[in-house]
Amino acid sequence: METLSKDTQKQIGQFVAEDYRTASVFSKYGIDFCCKGHRTIEEVCTKNNIDSNNLLNDLDKIVTTNTDQSIDYRSWPLDLLVEYIEKKHHRYVEEKTPVLRQFLDKLCKVHGERHPELFKINELFTASTGELASHMKKEELILFPFIKKMVKAQIDKGAILSPQFGTVANPIATMMEEHENEGERFRQIAELTDNYTPPADACNTYKVTFAMLDEFEKDLHLHIHLENNILFPEAAKLEKAFL
C-alpha cells in the first residue's frame, strides 16, 4: 500500500475507512475514531497536544505493513454491509449482553463493598445495552430495509418511493447521535475500569468480566465505525442518485 498523504486536514474516519488497521494507532493516542471520526488530524492533535508528525508516521508504518488482516469494507455492496452489521455486530451485542449483566451483578454483590466503582460500571453498561437494543431494532426495521430497497432499485434500474421518514439523512442523524451517547458511556466505563485492568484482588470472574467488557467496547467501535464512516455516507450518496 502507498504511504499515507501527510494531509493534516484529512478526517480520522477517512483514514480508518481506507484501512481499519489505523484504528489501533488512533486508540493508542486516545483518539476516538468512530463517534468522532469527522474531526481532522489537525483538530485532534491541537486539542490533545499531539505531535501530528509522530501520529502520521505511526499511521504510515501500519498501512505499509503487508498483511491480509485489513478488510476493505468500502468495496462491499451496501446490502452486504448491512447484512454483515446485523449478523456480526447486532448479534454479538444480543449474545454478550445477558452474560455480562449477570457477571456484573455478581461482582457488585461479591466485590462491591471494596470496589464501589463496580456499581457505576454496572449502571452504565445496563443503560448502554438497553439503549443499544432499541437502537438496533430501529436500524433493522426502518433504516436498513430502506438501504436494501435502494440497492435493489439501483440494480433493477427502478425507482423508490419516498420513505415515511422523508430522507435517509433523518434516521442517520438519530443513529449517529445515539452512537455518540453509547461511545460516551463506554469512555466512562473504560475510565472506571482503568482501561479494563482488574485490581490485584480480582477473582477469575472479575478478570473475565473486564476482558469481556474490553472486547465488547472494541466490537462496538468497529460497529459504529462501519456505520458512521462507511454505510451512512454511502447510503446518503446512493439516495441522491434517485433524486
ChimeraX attribute file (.defattr): number of C-alpha atoms within 10 A of each C-alpha:
attribute: neighborCount
match mode: 1-to-1
recipient: residues
	/A:1	10
	/A:2	7
	/A:3	13
	/A:4	14
	/A:5	9
	/A:6	13
	/A:7	12
	/A:8	16
	/A:9	11
	/A:10	16
	/A:11	20
	/A:12	26
	/A:13	27
	/A:14	17
	/A:15	21
	/A:16	23
	/A:17	23
	/A:18	18
	/A:19	20
	/A:20	21
	/A:21	19
	/A:22	22
	/A:23	23
	/A:24	15
	/A:25	19
	/A:26	18
	/A:27	11
	/A:28	9
	/A:29	13
	/A:30	11
	/A:31	19
	/A:32	19
	/A:33	28
	/A:34	26
	/A:35	23
	/A:36	20
	/A:37	21
	/A:38	17
	/A:39	18
	/A:40	18
	/A:41	23
	/A:42	17
	/A:43	18
	/A:44	20
	/A:45	17
	/A:46	12
	/A:47	8
	/A:48	11
	/A:49	9
	/A:50	15
	/A:51	11
	/A:52	18
	/A:53	12
	/A:54	10
	/A:55	16
	/A:56	18
	/A:57	13
	/A:58	14
	/A:59	21
	/A:60	18
	/A:61	13
	/A:62	18
	/A:63	20
	/A:64	12
	/A:65	10
	/A:66	9
	/A:67	9
	/A:68	6
	/A:69	9
	/A:70	13
	/A:71	13
	/A:72	11
	/A:73	17
	/A:74	16
	/A:75	10
	/A:76	13
	/A:77	13
	/A:78	22
	/A:79	19
	/A:80	13
	/A:81	19
	/A:82	22
	/A:83	15
	/A:84	15
	/A:85	20
	/A:86	18
	/A:87	11
	/A:88	13
	/A:89	19
	/A:90	21
	/A:91	13
	/A:92	15
	/A:93	17
	/A:94	14
	/A:95	11
	/A:96	14
	/A:97	18
	/A:98	13
	/A:99	12
	/A:100	20
	/A:101	17
	/A:102	12
	/A:103	17
	/A:104	25
	/A:105	15
	/A:106	14
	/A:107	21
	/A:108	19
	/A:109	11
	/A:110	12
	/A:111	17
	/A:112	15
	/A:113	12
	/A:114	10
	/A:115	12
	/A:116	11
	/A:117	16
	/A:118	21
	/A:119	18
	/A:120	14
	/A:121	21
	/A:122	20
	/A:123	16
	/A:124	18
	/A:125	22
	/A:126	17
	/A:127	13
	/A:128	19
	/A:129	18
	/A:130	12
	/A:131	15
	/A:132	19
	/A:133	14
	/A:134	10
	/A:135	16
	/A:136	21
	/A:137	14
	/A:138	14
	/A:139	17
	/A:140	15
	/A:141	10
	/A:142	16
	/A:143	22
	/A:144	22
	/A:145	14
	/A:146	21
	/A:147	22
	/A:148	18
	/A:149	15
	/A:150	23
	/A:151	19
	/A:152	15
	/A:153	14
	/A:154	16
	/A:155	9
	/A:156	9
	/A:157	10
	/A:158	10
	/A:159	13
	/A:160	15
	/A:161	9
	/A:162	12
	/A:163	11
	/A:164	8
	/A:165	11
	/A:166	9
	/A:167	13
	/A:168	22
	/A:169	15
	/A:170	11
	/A:171	17
	/A:172	20
	/A:173	13
	/A:174	11
	/A:175	21
	/A:176	18
	/A:177	13
	/A:178	17
	/A:179	25
	/A:180	15
	/A:181	16
	/A:182	23
	/A:183	21
	/A:184	15
	/A:185	18
	/A:186	22
	/A:187	14
	/A:188	17
	/A:189	24
	/A:190	18
	/A:191	12
	/A:192	15
	/A:193	17
	/A:194	11
	/A:195	15
	/A:196	18
	/A:197	15
	/A:198	17
	/A:199	12
	/A:200	6
	/A:201	10
	/A:202	13
	/A:203	12
	/A:204	9
	/A:205	13
	/A:206	20
	/A:207	16
	/A:208	15
	/A:209	20
	/A:210	20
	/A:211	15
	/A:212	17
	/A:213	23
	/A:214	19
	/A:215	13
	/A:216	18
	/A:217	17
	/A:218	11
	/A:219	17
	/A:220	21
	/A:221	19
	/A:222	18
	/A:223	19
	/A:224	24
	/A:225	24
	/A:226	23
	/A:227	22
	/A:228	25
	/A:229	25
	/A:230	22
	/A:231	25
	/A:232	23
	/A:233	13
	/A:234	17
	/A:235	22
	/A:236	15
	/A:237	12
	/A:238	17
	/A:239	18
	/A:240	11
	/A:241	9
	/A:242	15
	/A:243	8
